[in-house]
Amino acid sequence: MKYVLEIDNVSKFFHGLVAIDDLTIKVKPGQIYGIIGPNGAGKTTLFNCVTGIYTPEQGTIKYKGEDITGMQPHKIAQKGVLRTFQNIRLFSDMSVAENIMAGYHTKSKQKWYHAIFHTPAYKKDEKAAWKKVEELMEFFNLTHLATNPTGDLSYGNQRKVEMARALAANPELLILDEPAAGLNENETIELTEIIRKISQMDIGIMMIEHDMEMVMSLTDYITVINFGKEISQGEPNFVQNDPRVIEAYIGSDDDEEDE
């Protein structure tokens, strides 16, 4: 499989305004792919198109070669495209273990009546689920917090629970929307290492992030968008020094003269 995700000439409009303008992006398995740009550039809109929240007016989105353009979000998730959100979305009254378990059930093939009758298939599935939860809690250093309500955790640990829940569904593409938002320096360093380890599992990762130090040290490839349109694409060193990127973030001398 050459690409886990192919976004080809995708455009999205809202009331005649262009939110995404003819974007093409291809993500490989195990690649950490950064999407950056100023506020309002269309980054989250792009993620919403990939995950089925929005349907683009133009272009196609393929996951592992299959066209998923406009497919319902839960079906896209079941296929193996999982995401986290800028604002953490957890079941705050449920424990860490229960939140992660909820992610596993996204992929479970058990029916509701299997749970009532505790069929052998149900018992086998539950055993596999708890094994997966235990592995993920160890991976994210959350084992000692297994029974704690997630609403009582620090922001950094809540972020790890959200990522663990996504991984519980065995994704091949993980989409992270500002994973370092609200984290302190130590938490950001820890998260950077976690994301790197996840990519080593051959999971493709697409991430929006405003922490440029994190982006430049972590990502393999970057697309920069502004007003929904790609203005630069390449490896971090190239993007970091691209005059178009510098202008988009800090403005040009002409802008200053206009003021």
C-alpha atoms as a printed R data frame, in Angstrom:
    type eleno elety resid chain resno       x       y      z
1   ATOM     1    CA   MET     A     1   0.000   0.000  0.000
2   ATOM     2    CA   LYS     A     2   1.634   3.205 -1.192
3   ATOM     3    CA   TYR     A     3  -0.738   5.664  0.505
4   ATOM     4    CA   VAL     A     4  -3.100   5.254  3.432
5   ATOM     5    CA   LEU     A     5  -4.885   8.515  2.524
6   ATOM     6    CA   GLU     A     6  -5.263  10.317 -0.804
7   ATOM     7    CA   ILE     A     7  -6.928  13.728 -0.924
8   ATOM     8    CA   ASP     A     8  -7.264  14.691 -4.581
9   ATOM     9    CA   ASN     A     9  -8.274  18.210 -5.696
10  ATOM    10    CA   VAL     A    10 -10.704  18.644 -2.796
11  ATOM    11    CA   SER     A    11 -12.724  21.842 -2.429
12  ATOM    12    CA   LYS     A    12 -15.322  22.814  0.165
13  ATOM    13    CA   PHE     A    13 -17.596  25.852  0.102
14  ATOM    14    CA   PHE     A    14 -19.825  27.465  2.716
15  ATOM    15    CA   HIS     A    15 -22.501  29.849  1.411
16  ATOM    16    CA   GLY     A    16 -20.397  30.580 -1.641
17  ATOM    17    CA   LEU     A    17 -17.201  31.183  0.340
18  ATOM    18    CA   VAL     A    18 -14.210  28.941 -0.332
19  ATOM    19    CA   ALA     A    19 -13.074  27.079  2.808
20  ATOM    20    CA   ILE     A    20 -10.901  24.477  1.045
21  ATOM    21    CA   ASP     A    21  -9.531  25.261 -2.400
22  ATOM    22    CA   ASP     A    22  -8.362  22.385 -4.633
23  ATOM    23    CA   LEU     A    23  -6.167  20.624 -2.061
24  ATOM    24    CA   THR     A    24  -4.163  17.500 -2.884
25  ATOM    25    CA   ILE     A    25  -2.443  15.598 -0.048
26  ATOM    26    CA   LYS     A    26  -1.142  12.018  0.129
27  ATOM    27    CA   VAL     A    27  -0.191  10.321  3.406
28  ATOM    28    CA   LYS     A    28   1.906   7.142  3.590
29  ATOM    29    CA   PRO     A    29   1.620   4.430  6.270
30  ATOM    30    CA   GLY     A    30   3.830   5.341  9.234
31  ATOM    31    CA   GLN     A    31   4.260   8.931  8.026
32  ATOM    32    CA   ILE     A    32   3.714  11.908 10.320
33  ATOM    33    CA   TYR     A    33   2.123  14.532  8.097
34  ATOM    34    CA   GLY     A    34   1.695  18.085  9.397
35  ATOM    35    CA   ILE     A    35  -1.034  20.495  8.293
36  ATOM    36    CA   ILE     A    36  -0.217  24.046  9.315
37  ATOM    37    CA   GLY     A    37  -1.417  27.545  8.519
38  ATOM    38    CA   PRO     A    38  -2.753  30.710 10.152
39  ATOM    39    CA   ASN     A    39  -6.026  30.687 12.103
40  ATOM    40    CA   GLY     A    40  -9.002  30.340  9.779
41  ATOM    41    CA   ALA     A    41  -6.912  28.778  7.009
42  ATOM    42    CA   GLY     A    42  -9.267  25.806  6.642
43  ATOM    43    CA   LYS     A    43  -7.276  23.135  8.488
44  ATOM    44    CA   THR     A    44 -10.091  21.746 10.643
45  ATOM    45    CA   THR     A    45 -12.496  21.949  7.695
46  ATOM    46    CA   LEU     A    46 -10.104  19.670  5.823
47  ATOM    47    CA   PHE     A    47 -10.107  17.164  8.707
48  ATOM    48    CA   ASN     A    48 -13.902  17.316  8.828
49  ATOM    49    CA   CYS     A    49 -14.023  16.410  5.140
50  ATOM    50    CA   VAL     A    50 -11.693  13.445  5.654
51  ATOM    51    CA   THR     A    51 -13.728  12.118  8.602
52  ATOM    52    CA   GLY     A    52 -17.129  12.553  6.946
53  ATOM    53    CA   ILE     A    53 -18.464  15.456  8.984
54  ATOM    54    CA   TYR     A    54 -18.472  17.530  5.790
55  ATOM    55    CA   THR     A    55 -18.827  16.397  2.181
56  ATOM    56    CA   PRO     A    56 -16.600  18.296 -0.261
57  ATOM    57    CA   GLU     A    57 -18.207  19.821 -3.351
58  ATOM    58    CA   GLN     A    58 -15.260  18.838 -5.513
59  ATOM    59    CA   GLY     A    59 -12.556  16.179 -5.474
60  ATOM    60    CA   THR     A    60 -12.179  12.741 -3.909
61  ATOM    61    CA   ILE     A    61 -10.872  11.322 -0.629
62  ATOM    62    CA   LYS     A    62  -9.565   7.749 -0.643
63  ATOM    63    CA   TYR     A    63  -8.576   5.588  2.320
64  ATOM    64    CA   LYS     A    64  -6.374   2.621  1.370
65  ATOM    65    CA   GLY     A    65  -7.548   3.078 -2.210
66  ATOM    66    CA   GLU     A    66 -11.272   3.116 -1.364
67  ATOM    67    CA   ASP     A    67 -13.319   6.228 -2.101
68  ATOM    68    CA   ILE     A    68 -14.732   7.449  1.238
69  ATOM    69    CA   THR     A    69 -15.850  10.880  0.004
70  ATOM    70    CA   GLY     A    70 -19.067  11.828  1.810
71  ATOM    71    CA   MET     A    71 -19.271   8.530  3.685
72  ATOM    72    CA   GLN     A    72 -20.917   8.696  7.134
73  ATOM    73    CA   PRO     A    73 -18.459   9.433  9.985
74  ATOM    74    CA   HIS     A    74 -19.099   6.216 11.914
75  ATOM    75    CA   LYS     A    75 -18.479   4.125  8.797
76  ATOM    76    CA   ILE     A    76 -15.202   5.943  8.131
77  ATOM    77    CA   ALA     A    77 -14.178   5.304 11.758
78  ATOM    78    CA   GLN     A    78 -15.049   1.619 11.453
79  ATOM    79    CA   LYS     A    79 -12.801   1.377  8.401
80  ATOM    80    CA   GLY     A    80  -9.830   2.644 10.398
81  ATOM    81    CA   VAL     A    81  -9.758   6.468 10.265
82  ATOM    82    CA   LEU     A    82  -9.839   7.779 13.850
83  ATOM    83    CA   ARG     A    83  -9.394  11.292 15.169
84  ATOM    84    CA   THR     A    84  -8.967  13.426 18.243
85  ATOM    85    CA   PHE     A    85 -10.346  16.950 18.609
86  ATOM    86    CA   GLN     A    86  -8.887  20.313 19.563
87  ATOM    87    CA   ASN     A    87 -11.322  20.386 22.477
88  ATOM    88    CA   ILE     A    88 -10.997  17.066 24.285
89  ATOM    89    CA   ARG     A    89 -14.157  14.958 24.095
90  ATOM    90    CA   LEU     A    90 -14.236  12.296 26.795
91  ATOM    91    CA   PHE     A    91 -16.889  10.761 29.052
92  ATOM    92    CA   SER     A    92 -15.809  12.689 32.132
93  ATOM    93    CA   ASP     A    93 -17.698  10.543 34.670
94  ATOM    94    CA   MET     A    94 -16.362   7.288 33.230
95  ATOM    95    CA   SER     A    95 -13.004   5.841 34.238
96  ATOM    96    CA   VAL     A    96  -9.872   5.908 32.123
97  ATOM    97    CA   ALA     A    97 -10.279   2.208 31.328
98  ATOM    98    CA   GLU     A    98 -13.949   2.620 30.385
99  ATOM    99    CA   ASN     A    99 -13.191   5.522 28.045
100 ATOM   100    CA   ILE     A   100 -10.540   3.501 26.241
101 ATOM   101    CA   MET     A   101 -12.897   0.503 26.086
102 ATOM   102    CA   ALA     A   102 -15.442   2.712 24.292
103 ATOM   103    CA   GLY     A   103 -12.931   3.096 21.467
104 ATOM   104    CA   TYR     A   104 -12.506  -0.663 21.129
105 ATOM   105    CA   HIS     A   105 -16.249  -1.142 20.762
106 ATOM   106    CA   THR     A   106 -16.146   0.972 17.580
107 ATOM   107    CA   LYS     A   107 -14.659  -2.078 15.853
108 ATOM   108    CA   SER     A   108 -16.505  -4.807 17.807
109 ATOM   109    CA   LYS     A   109 -18.743  -7.099 15.747
110 ATOM   110    CA   GLN     A   110 -20.814  -8.155 18.763
111 ATOM   111    CA   LYS     A   111 -24.573  -7.515 18.807
112 ATOM   112    CA   TRP     A   112 -26.462  -6.096 21.787
113 ATOM   113    CA   TYR     A   113 -28.121  -9.412 22.570
114 ATOM   114    CA   HIS     A   114 -24.723 -11.134 22.874
115 ATOM   115    CA   ALA     A   115 -24.112  -9.065 26.000
116 ATOM   116    CA   ILE     A   116 -27.472 -10.061 27.512
117 ATOM   117    CA   PHE     A   117 -26.872 -13.784 27.058
118 ATOM   118    CA   HIS     A   118 -23.104 -13.663 27.598
119 ATOM   119    CA   THR     A   119 -22.450 -15.864 24.604
120 ATOM   120    CA   PRO     A   120 -18.999 -17.455 24.174
121 ATOM   121    CA   ALA     A   121 -18.285 -15.012 21.333
122 ATOM   122    CA   TYR     A   122 -19.153 -12.090 23.626
123 ATOM   123    CA   LYS     A   123 -16.891 -13.389 26.409
124 ATOM   124    CA   LYS     A   124 -14.030 -13.876 23.966
125 ATOM   125    CA   ASP     A   125 -14.492 -10.370 22.578
126 ATOM   126    CA   GLU     A   126 -14.630  -8.802 26.057
127 ATOM   127    CA   LYS     A   127 -11.433 -10.617 27.056
128 ATOM   128    CA   ALA     A   128  -9.680  -9.310 23.938
129 ATOM   129    CA   ALA     A   129 -11.037  -5.818 24.636
130 ATOM   130    CA   TRP     A   130  -9.686  -5.669 28.182
131 ATOM   131    CA   LYS     A   131  -6.321  -6.994 27.019
132 ATOM   132    CA   LYS     A   132  -6.189  -4.174 24.462
133 ATOM   133    CA   VAL     A   133  -7.175  -1.610 27.108
134 ATOM   134    CA   GLU     A   134  -4.447  -2.847 29.459
135 ATOM   135    CA   GLU     A   135  -1.836  -2.641 26.687
136 ATOM   136    CA   LEU     A   136  -2.844   0.913 25.804
137 ATOM   137    CA   MET     A   137  -2.882   2.089 29.419
138 ATOM   138    CA   GLU     A   138   0.657   0.754 29.779
139 ATOM   139    CA   PHE     A   139   1.731   2.357 26.491
140 ATOM   140    CA   PHE     A   140   0.415   5.763 27.584
141 ATOM   141    CA   ASN     A   141   1.561   5.371 31.219
142 ATOM   142    CA   LEU     A   142  -2.036   5.470 32.455
143 ATOM   143    CA   THR     A   143  -2.246   2.121 34.302
144 ATOM   144    CA   HIS     A   144  -2.095   3.742 37.745
145 ATOM   145    CA   LEU     A   145  -5.094   5.919 36.760
146 ATOM   146    CA   ALA     A   146  -7.227   3.086 35.335
147 ATOM   147    CA   THR     A   147 -10.178   3.524 37.725
148 ATOM   148    CA   ASN     A   148 -10.035   7.333 37.983
149 ATOM   149    CA   PRO     A   149 -12.824   9.387 36.360
150 ATOM   150    CA   THR     A   150 -11.292  11.152 33.354
151 ATOM   151    CA   GLY     A   151 -12.838  14.439 34.462
152 ATOM   152    CA   ASP     A   152 -10.465  14.418 37.453
153 ATOM   153    CA   LEU     A   153  -7.310  14.034 35.356
154 ATOM   154    CA   SER     A   154  -4.831  16.688 34.296
155 ATOM   155    CA   TYR     A   155  -5.243  18.084 30.793
156 ATOM   156    CA   GLY     A   156  -2.172  16.192 29.625
157 ATOM   157    CA   ASN     A   157  -3.497  12.853 30.862
158 ATOM   158    CA   GLN     A   158  -6.917  13.549 29.358
159 ATOM   159    CA   ARG     A   159  -5.202  14.075 26.009
160 ATOM   160    CA   LYS     A   160  -3.461  10.714 26.382
161 ATOM   161    CA   VAL     A   161  -6.762   8.989 27.209
162 ATOM   162    CA   GLU     A   162  -8.339  10.497 24.088
163 ATOM   163    CA   MET     A   163  -5.487   9.204 21.937
164 ATOM   164    CA   ALA     A   164  -5.592   5.787 23.622
165 ATOM   165    CA   ARG     A   165  -9.325   5.568 22.919
166 ATOM   166    CA   ALA     A   166  -8.668   6.273 19.231
167 ATOM   167    CA   LEU     A   167  -5.926   3.623 19.089
168 ATOM   168    CA   ALA     A   168  -8.222   1.061 20.733
169 ATOM   169    CA   ALA     A   169 -10.087   0.849 17.416
170 ATOM   170    CA   ASN     A   170  -6.877  -0.244 15.621
171 ATOM   171    CA   PRO     A   171  -6.723   2.648 13.149
172 ATOM   172    CA   GLU     A   172  -4.385   2.780 10.178
173 ATOM   173    CA   LEU     A   173  -4.816   6.553  9.984
174 ATOM   174    CA   LEU     A   174  -4.863   8.729 13.107
175 ATOM   175    CA   ILE     A   175  -5.945  12.365 12.740
176 ATOM   176    CA   LEU     A   176  -4.831  14.720 15.516
177 ATOM   177    CA   ASP     A   177  -6.338  18.207 15.802
178 ATOM   178    CA   GLU     A   178  -3.920  20.333 17.843
179 ATOM   179    CA   PRO     A   179  -2.772  17.551 20.181
180 ATOM   180    CA   ALA     A   180  -0.406  19.847 22.120
181 ATOM   181    CA   ALA     A   181  -3.024  22.573 22.767
182 ATOM   182    CA   GLY     A   182  -3.131  23.416 26.480
183 ATOM   183    CA   LEU     A   183  -0.138  21.252 27.386
184 ATOM   184    CA   ASN     A   184   2.905  22.447 29.309
185 ATOM   185    CA   GLU     A   185   6.444  21.950 28.014
186 ATOM   186    CA   ASN     A   186   7.030  18.580 29.706
187 ATOM   187    CA   GLU     A   187   3.652  17.249 28.564
188 ATOM   188    CA   THR     A   188   4.411  18.363 25.005
189 ATOM   189    CA   ILE     A   189   7.763  16.556 25.042
190 ATOM   190    CA   GLU     A   190   6.076  13.387 26.324
191 ATOM   191    CA   LEU     A   191   3.327  13.639 23.701
192 ATOM   192    CA   THR     A   192   5.881  14.134 20.925
193 ATOM   193    CA   GLU     A   193   7.551  10.848 21.868
194 ATOM   194    CA   ILE     A   194   4.187   9.073 22.013
195 ATOM   195    CA   ILE     A   195   3.237  10.280 18.513
196 ATOM   196    CA   ARG     A   196   6.619   9.154 17.187
197 ATOM   197    CA   LYS     A   197   6.106   5.682 18.702
198 ATOM   198    CA   ILE     A   198   2.613   5.454 17.193
199 ATOM   199    CA   SER     A   199   3.990   6.190 13.724
200 ATOM   200    CA   GLN     A   200   6.498   3.346 14.215
201 ATOM   201    CA   MET     A   201   3.476   0.998 14.386
202 ATOM   202    CA   ASP     A   202   2.995   1.810 10.660
203 ATOM   203    CA   ILE     A   203   0.016   4.040 11.479
204 ATOM   204    CA   GLY     A   204  -0.253   7.114  9.278
205 ATOM   205    CA   ILE     A   205  -0.667  10.321 11.293
206 ATOM   206    CA   MET     A   206  -2.095  13.622 10.100
207 ATOM   207    CA   MET     A   207  -1.872  16.477 12.560
208 ATOM   208    CA   ILE     A   208  -2.797  20.115 12.875
209 ATOM   209    CA   GLU     A   209  -0.541  21.868 15.338
210 ATOM   210    CA   HIS     A   210   0.372  25.480 16.167
211 ATOM   211    CA   ASP     A   211   3.485  24.569 18.179
212 ATOM   212    CA   MET     A   212   5.988  25.086 15.375
213 ATOM   213    CA   GLU     A   213   8.925  23.670 17.338
214 ATOM   214    CA   MET     A   214   6.975  20.434 17.790
215 ATOM   215    CA   VAL     A   215   5.867  20.362 14.149
216 ATOM   216    CA   MET     A   216   9.333  20.916 12.718
217 ATOM   217    CA   SER     A   217  10.994  18.314 14.946
218 ATOM   218    CA   LEU     A   218   8.288  15.651 14.591
219 ATOM   219    CA   THR     A   219   6.752  15.672 11.123
220 ATOM   220    CA   ASP     A   220   8.112  13.986  8.000
221 ATOM   221    CA   TYR     A   221   6.198  16.159  5.544
222 ATOM   222    CA   ILE     A   222   4.091  19.314  5.769
223 ATOM   223    CA   THR     A   223   1.393  21.068  3.788
224 ATOM   224    CA   VAL     A   224   0.840  24.744  4.566
225 ATOM   225    CA   ILE     A   225  -2.555  26.208  3.726
226 ATOM   226    CA   ASN     A   226  -3.857  29.757  3.818
227 ATOM   227    CA   PHE     A   227  -7.416  30.784  2.937
228 ATOM   228    CA   GLY     A   228  -8.042  27.110  2.109
229 ATOM   229    CA   LYS     A   229  -5.318  26.925 -0.550
230 ATOM   230    CA   GLU     A   230  -1.958  25.183 -0.454
231 ATOM   231    CA   ILE     A   231   0.880  27.714 -0.387
232 ATOM   232    CA   SER     A   232   3.730  25.313  0.350
233 ATOM   233    CA   GLN     A   233   4.385  21.589  0.612
234 ATOM   234    CA   GLY     A   234   7.507  19.646  1.477
235 ATOM   235    CA   GLU     A   235   9.851  18.500  4.217
236 ATOM   236    CA   PRO     A   236  10.062  20.665  7.362
237 ATOM   237    CA   ASN     A   237  13.347  22.401  6.437
238 ATOM   238    CA   PHE     A   238  11.976  23.465  3.070
239 ATOM   239    CA   VAL     A   239   8.652  24.686  4.439
240 ATOM   240    CA   GLN     A   240  10.259  26.543  7.330
241 ATOM   241    CA   ASN     A   241  12.322  28.654  4.940
242 ATOM   242    CA   ASP     A   242   9.711  29.147  2.212
243 ATOM   243    CA   PRO     A   243   9.095  32.931  1.772
244 ATOM   244    CA   ARG     A   244   5.386  32.251  1.088
245 ATOM   245    CA   VAL     A   245   5.038  30.588  4.482
246 ATOM   246    CA   ILE     A   246   6.879  33.367  6.274
247 ATOM   247    CA   GLU     A   247   4.645  35.940  4.581
248 ATOM   248    CA   ALA     A   248   1.463  34.073  5.515
249 ATOM   249    CA   TYR     A   249   2.442  33.981  9.187
250 ATOM   250    CA   ILE     A   250   4.064  37.365  9.763
251 ATOM   251    CA   GLY     A   251   2.944  39.443  6.740
252 ATOM   252    CA   SER     A   252   5.019  41.080  4.040
253 ATOM   253    CA   ASP     A   253   6.773  44.456  3.983
254 ATOM   254    CA   ASP     A   254   4.023  45.602  1.612
255 ATOM   255    CA   ASP     A   255   1.434  44.879  4.310
256 ATOM   256    CA   GLU     A   256   3.341  47.048  6.764
257 ATOM   257    CA   GLU     A   257   3.569  49.873  4.234
258 ATOM   258    CA   ASP     A   258  -0.187  49.676  3.658
259 ATOM   259    CA   GLU     A   259  -0.771  50.194  7.361
